[in-house]
Amino acid sequence: MNILHLEGDLLLIKGATKIISSTQTQAVVETGENAIVLTGTNIEVKKLNLEEGEVCFNGKFSLIKLNGAIGQKTPLLKRIFK
């Protein structure tokens, strides 16, 4: 179960299994079979505890998006005929 808690400039994600990438403008966190994509400015990891599945980010968030099925590739025909 994933839990997101946003309070001011702090975002807490529970259920995290891995941080895929993190820059000042974007972060991607794996949560089981899904990924949470964070977009904004001045994004930084404030706290990381993957044993408990918690990650806390600090920054100005403009978009928080849940992507399904990590590692699942788009079929070739869909990529060709966009």
C-alpha positions in Angstrom: 0.0 0.0 0.0 1.3 3.4 -1.0 0.7 6.5 1.1 1.6 10.0 0.0 1.5 12.8 2.5 2.3 16.4 1.3 2.7 19.1 3.9 4.1 22.4 2.6 7.4 21.6 0.9 7.7 18.1 2.4 6.4 15.0 0.6 6.5 11.6 2.5 6.0 8.5 0.4 5.4 5.2 2.3 5.7 1.9 0.4 8.9 2.9 -1.5 11.2 0.1 -2.5 13.8 2.0 -4.6 14.7 5.5 -5.8 15.2 5.1 -9.5 16.5 8.6 -10.1 16.6 12.0 -8.4 17.6 15.4 -9.7 16.7 18.9 -8.6 13.8 18.9 -11.1 12.5 15.3 -11.1 12.5 12.2 -8.9 11.2 8.7 -9.7 10.4 6.3 -6.8 9.6 2.7 -7.3 6.8 1.4 -5.1 6.3 -2.3 -5.8 4.9 -2.6 -9.3 4.3 1.2 -9.7 6.4 4.3 -9.9 5.8 7.7 -8.6 7.2 10.6 -10.7 7.7 13.9 -8.9 8.3 17.0 -11.0 9.2 20.5 -9.6 12.1 22.6 -8.5 14.7 22.2 -5.7 13.8 18.6 -5.2 16.0 16.8 -2.7 15.9 13.6 -0.7 15.5 14.7 2.9 15.1 11.2 4.5 15.5 7.7 3.2 14.7 4.5 5.0 14.0 1.7 2.5 13.9 -0.9 5.3 10.6 0.7 6.4 9.7 1.8 2.9 9.8 5.5 3.6 11.3 8.4 1.6 10.8 12.0 2.3 11.5 14.7 -0.3 11.8 18.5 0.1 11.0 20.9 -2.7 8.4 22.7 -4.7 6.3 20.1 -6.5 4.4 20.9 -9.6 3.3 17.4 -10.6 3.0 14.1 -8.8 2.2 11.2 -11.1 1.6 7.5 -10.5 2.9 5.3 -13.4 1.7 1.7 -13.6 3.7 -1.5 -14.2 7.4 -0.7 -14.0 9.5 -2.5 -16.7 6.5 -3.1 -18.9 7.5 -2.0 -22.4 5.1 -0.4 -24.9 4.4 -2.8 -27.8 6.5 -2.0 -30.9 3.5 -1.2 -33.1 2.2 1.3 -30.6 5.6 3.0 -30.6 5.7 3.1 -34.4 2.1 4.4 -34.9 1.8 7.1 -32.3 
